[in-house]
Amino acid sequence: MKFTDFNLKDTILAAVTEAGFKEPSPVQKDAIPLVLEGHDMIAQAQTGTGKTAAFGLPIMSMMKADGSVEGLVIVPTRELAMQVSDELFRFGKLSGLKTATVYGGTAYGKQIERIKQASIVVATPGRLQDLLMSGKIKLNPHFVVLDEADEMLDMGFLDEIKNIFTFLPKERQTLMFSATMPKGIRRLAEEILNDPKTVSITKSESTNSNITQYYYVVQERERDDALVRLIDYKNPDKCIIFCRMKKEVDRLVAHLTAQGFKVSGLHGDMEQKQREVTIRAFKQGGIDIFIATDVAARGLDVNDVTHVFNYHIPFDSESYVHRIGRTGRGGKSGEAITLVSPNELRTIKRIEKDVGAKLITQVIPTRIEVQNNRNDALIARIADTQITDKAIELVKTLQHDLDIVTIAHLLASMVQSEISVKGKDNIGLGLEEVELLIERAMQNRGGGGGGRNNRGRGGYRGNNRRRSGGGDRNKHGRNGRSGRNGGHGSNRG
């Protein structure tokens, strides 16, 4: 199926093409036709499955752009409000549809002025209720969307949502999206939806097929070294690292910054203004690596994340799906990488069963493998470089004192020093070790996953350790991370 199969407005289709969307996701395939037919709908789908386009594209295709607020989207957090608004603006700009974002902590006057000019309002419950109850705004939308409804329930917004709907017209099309369907959400759906159609994305569908999922088994003390080695090897354009605790976020930010990465963290202790600046920098490329806790990352929606790293495995399968859903969006491919200790192998097997997807066991690349990767990328980059007049003049100057071979060796040595890989030669467990531990963990379900003494480095580290797990060998044709003191320097390619 293609987006052209949905009979969307031409300007909406043009915006979809411009945004780089190729094929609709499962929730989009099921939801868009129902919305276009005018049905109320309740859709169960995880974060990262393309929900914003699932409701945004059809409702904007039906809008008239007559200067009134035709659509209202209610979301749990201000970060999500900004991100949904940005996404809807991308889809609607060629149709003359403007969006307004409404959330607390910002002056009422500016928001009210933007609402007057908007076709779609994206709002958090608290501020929207304030504006409606005070009489500062009146809304008569044809389309109303509740996004992340279970999140709003968890955050205690149920009363506000019910109150908001008393200010909205009875004649409307209402859409509800929720990752889970607890009783409170079902009761709310019965109150605000009219004979709704149901869309439910299964667990196997909710784990995006564009995401390749890997896990690496390391000892607890090796996590930092393993993370740096994998970032060096994978060379992600933009990645998110998930941690369990905010103190872990702060520690990893300091550690990776010291390694020369452009990195920032996000957790609950940060002020809102600082959060907004940090998220904007990540979206615009000022930061390549984003480290966050699950709670702090709620509503974080960035389309071009190439890799997600789980520094620790999440406590439950639903959190795992939420995390990895930050990559592989908009038809692009992504990688999800999880670090686990030997004692956590049973948890990996449980997650595989819960989400209906296979996680591939891999081995942490050696220092030599990463160095070879960088050397190959550097050679390719040199071969593709255009010779400039200034470079010719520089070589002529050097030739007064040095022969051409010596000049080449000296310049290559300068560049080589910038891409040298540091750290231990080998990190983590080999494939045979992991297979043995999994077998023991499954046989001894009460034994905590195989124990710490089963590693046997001497017995397994030999020639069988590597190469059998080389399925993710991933050459970007770029020069990895360079310039330790300057983050990703000019050698990124």
Residue pairs with C-beta under 8 A, 6 or more apart in sequence:
1 23
1 24
1 29
2 23
2 24
3 13
3 16
3 17
3 21
3 23
3 24
3 57
4 13
6 24
6 32
6 33
6 36
6 57
6 58
7 36
8 16
8 32
8 36
8 57
8 58
8 61
9 60
9 61
9 95
11 94
11 95
12 57
12 60
12 61
12 91
12 92
12 94
12 95
14 94
15 90
15 91
15 92
15 93
15 94
15 95
16 53
16 57
16 91
18 90
18 94
19 90
19 91
19 330
20 330
20 331
20 332
21 53
21 330
21 331
22 330
22 331
23 331
24 32
24 50
24 53
25 49
25 50
25 53
25 54
25 208
26 45
26 49
26 201
26 205
27 43
27 45
27 49
27 50
27 51
27 54
27 199
27 201
28 50
28 53
28 54
28 57
30 43
30 199
30 201
31 41
31 43
31 54
31 55
31 58
31 175
31 199
32 54
32 57
32 58
34 41
34 197
34 199
35 41
35 54
35 55
35 58
35 59
35 173
35 175
36 58
36 61
36 62
38 173
39 173
39 195
39 196
39 197
40 173
40 174
40 175
40 193
40 194
40 195
40 196
40 197
41 175
41 176
41 193
41 196
41 197
41 198
41 199
42 175
42 176
42 178
42 189
42 193
42 196
42 197
42 198
42 199
43 51
43 54
43 175
43 176
43 177
43 178
43 198
43 199
43 200
43 201
44 178
44 179
44 180
44 181
44 198
44 199
44 200
44 201
45 51
45 54
45 177
45 179
45 199
45 200
45 201
45 206
46 179
46 201
46 206
46 318
46 321
46 322
46 325
47 148
47 179
47 321
47 322
47 325
47 326
48 208
48 321
48 322
48 324
48 325
48 326
48 327
48 328
48 329
49 201
49 205
49 206
49 208
49 325
50 329
50 330
51 147
51 177
52 84
52 87
52 88
52 147
52 301
53 87
53 91
54 177
55 73
55 145
55 147
55 175
55 177
56 87
56 88
56 91
56 92
57 91
59 70
59 71
59 143
59 145
59 173
59 175
60 71
60 88
60 91
60 92
60 95
60 97
60 119
60 120
62 142
62 143
63 70
63 71
63 92
63 95
63 97
63 119
63 120
63 142
63 143
64 70
65 95
65 96
65 97
65 119
67 117
67 119
68 119
68 140
69 100
69 115
69 118
69 119
69 120
69 121
69 139
69 140
69 141
70 119
70 120
70 141
70 142
70 143
71 119
71 120
71 121
71 141
71 142
71 143
71 144
71 145
72 120
72 121
72 123
72 139
72 141
72 143
72 144
72 145
72 168
73 84
73 88
73 120
73 121
73 122
73 123
73 144
73 145
73 147
74 123
74 124
74 125
74 128
74 144
74 145
74 146
74 147
74 152
74 161
74 164
75 81
75 84
75 122
75 123
75 124
75 147
75 148
75 152
75 299
76 124
76 125
76 147
76 148
76 151
76 152
76 155
76 157
76 298
76 299
77 124
77 151
77 298
77 299
78 103
78 104
78 105
78 124
78 272
78 299
79 275
79 276
79 279
79 298
79 299
79 300
80 147
80 148
80 298
80 299
80 301
81 101
81 102
81 103
81 122
81 123
81 124
81 299
82 101
82 103
82 276
82 279
83 299
83 300
83 301
83 302
84 122
84 147
84 301
85 99
85 100
85 101
85 120
85 122
87 301
88 97
88 99
88 120
88 122
89 98
89 99
92 98
92 99
92 119
92 120
96 119
97 119
97 120
98 117
98 118
98 119
98 120
99 118
99 119
99 120
99 121
99 122
100 111
100 114
100 115
100 117
100 118
100 120
100 121
100 122
101 111
101 114
101 121
101 122
101 123
102 111
102 115
102 121
102 122
102 123
102 124
102 127
102 128
102 131
103 123
103 124
103 127
104 124
104 126
104 127
104 130
105 272
108 131
108 136
111 127
111 131
112 131
112 136
112 137
115 121
115 137
121 128
121 139
121 141
125 152
125 157
125 160
125 161
125 164
126 157
126 160
128 160
128 164
129 160
129 163
129 164
131 137
132 138
132 139
132 164
132 167
133 163
133 167
138 167
139 167
139 168
140 168
140 169
141 168
141 169
141 172
142 172
142 173
143 172
143 173
143 174
143 175
144 165
144 168
144 172
144 173
144 174
144 175
145 174
145 175
145 176
145 177
146 152
146 161
146 174
146 175
146 176
146 177
146 178
146 192
147 177
148 177
148 178
148 179
148 299
149 176
149 177
149 178
149 185
149 188
150 178
150 179
150 180
150 181
150 182
150 185
151 179
151 298
152 158
152 161
153 182
153 184
153 185
153 188
158 184
158 188
161 188
162 188
162 191
165 191
165 192
174 192
174 193
174 194
174 196
176 185
176 188
176 189
176 192
176 193
176 196
178 185
179 318
179 322
180 318
189 196
202 356
203 321
203 354
203 355
203 356
204 355
204 356
204 357
206 321
206 325
206 355
207 213
207 321
207 324
207 355
207 356
207 357
208 324
208 325
208 328
208 329
208 334
210 328
210 331
210 332
210 333
210 334
211 324
211 325
211 327
211 328
211 333
211 334
211 335
211 336
212 333
212 334
212 335
212 336
212 360
212 472
213 324
213 335
213 336
213 338
213 357
213 358
213 359
213 360
214 335
214 336
214 337
214 338
214 359
214 360
214 361
214 362
214 472
215 337
215 338
215 339
215 340
215 348
215 359
215 360
215 361
215 362
216 226
216 230
216 337
216 338
216 339
216 340
216 361
216 362
216 363
216 364
216 428
217 340
217 341
217 342
217 345
217 361
217 428
217 429
217 433
217 434
217 437
218 226
218 339
218 340
218 341
218 364
218 427
218 428
218 429
219 341
219 342
219 428
219 429
219 452
219 455
220 341
222 427
222 428
223 311
223 312
223 339
224 252
224 255
225 423
225 424
225 427
226 339
226 364
226 427
226 428
227 241
227 252
227 256
227 309
227 311
227 339
228 256
228 259
228 423
229 364
229 365
229 367
229 370
229 423
229 427
230 309
230 337
230 364
230 365
231 239
231 256
231 261
231 289
231 309
231 481
232 370
232 421
232 480
232 481
233 365
233 369
233 370
233 373
233 474
234 307
234 335
234 337
234 474
235 373
235 474
235 476
235 478
235 480
235 481
236 288
236 289
236 306
236 307
237 288
237 304
237 306
238 282
238 285
238 288
238 289
238 290
238 302
238 304
238 305
238 306
238 307
239 288
239 289
239 290
239 305
239 306
239 307
239 308
239 309
240 289
240 290
240 291
240 292
240 297
240 300
240 302
240 305
240 307
240 308
240 309
240 323
240 326
240 327
241 252
241 289
241 290
241 291
241 292
241 308
241 309
241 311
242 291
242 292
242 293
242 294
242 297
242 308
242 309
242 310
242 311
242 312
242 314
242 323
243 249
243 252
243 291
243 292
243 293
243 311
243 312
244 293
244 294
244 311
244 312
244 314
244 315
245 293
246 267
246 268
246 269
246 293
246 296
248 311
248 312
249 265
249 266
249 267
249 291
249 292
249 293
249 296
250 265
250 267
252 263
252 265
252 291
252 311
253 263
253 264
253 265
253 291
256 263
256 289
256 291
257 263
259 484
260 481
260 483
260 484
260 485
260 486
260 487
261 288
261 289
261 481
261 487
261 488
262 286
262 287
262 288
262 289
262 487
262 488
263 287
263 288
263 289
263 290
263 291
264 278
264 281
264 282
264 287
264 289
264 290
264 291
265 278
265 290
265 291
265 292
266 275
266 278
266 279
266 290
266 291
266 292
266 293
266 296
266 297
266 300
267 292
267 293
267 295
267 296
268 293
268 295
268 296
270 278
270 296
275 296
278 287
278 290
279 300
281 287
282 290
282 302
283 302
288 487
288 488
290 300
292 300
294 314
294 319
294 322
294 323
297 323
297 326
300 326
301 326
302 326
303 329
303 330
303 332
304 329
304 332
305 326
305 327
305 329
305 334
306 327
306 332
306 334
306 335
307 327
307 334
307 335
307 336
307 337
308 323
308 324
308 326
308 327
308 334
308 335
308 336
308 337
309 337
309 338
309 339
310 320
310 323
310 336
310 337
310 338
310 339
311 339
312 339
313 320
313 338
313 339
313 340
313 344
313 347
313 348
313 351
314 320
314 323
317 350
317 351
317 354
317 355
320 338
320 351
320 355
321 355
323 336
324 334
324 336
327 334
327 335
327 336
328 334
335 472
335 474
338 348
338 359
340 347
340 348
342 429
342 437
342 449
342 450
342 451
342 452
342 454
342 455
343 448
343 449
343 450
343 451
343 452
344 449
345 434
345 437
345 438
345 441
345 449
345 450
346 441
346 442
346 445
346 449
347 449
348 359
349 438
349 441
349 442
351 359
352 358
352 359
360 471
360 472
361 431
361 434
361 435
361 469
362 469
362 471
362 472
363 428
363 429
363 430
363 431
363 465
363 466
363 469
364 426
364 427
364 428
365 373
366 425
366 426
366 466
367 421
367 422
367 423
367 424
367 425
367 426
368 425
369 466
370 421
370 480
371 419
371 420
371 421
373 475
373 480
374 419
374 421
374 479
374 480
375 419
376 475
377 475
377 476
377 477
377 478
377 479
377 480
377 493
378 415
378 416
378 419
378 479
378 491
380 477
381 477
381 478
381 479
381 491
381 493
395 404
395 407
398 407
399 407
402 410
415 491
418 482
418 483
418 484
418 489
418 491
419 479
419 480
419 482
419 491
426 461
426 465
429 437
429 455
429 460
430 460
430 461
430 464
430 465
430 466
431 464
431 465
431 468
431 469
432 460
432 464
432 465
433 454
433 455
433 456
433 460
436 454
437 449
437 450
437 454
438 450
440 447
440 450
440 451
440 454
441 447
441 449
441 450
444 450
476 493
477 493
478 492
478 493
479 491
479 492
479 493
480 491
481 488
481 492
482 488
482 489
482 490
482 491
482 492
483 489
483 490
483 491
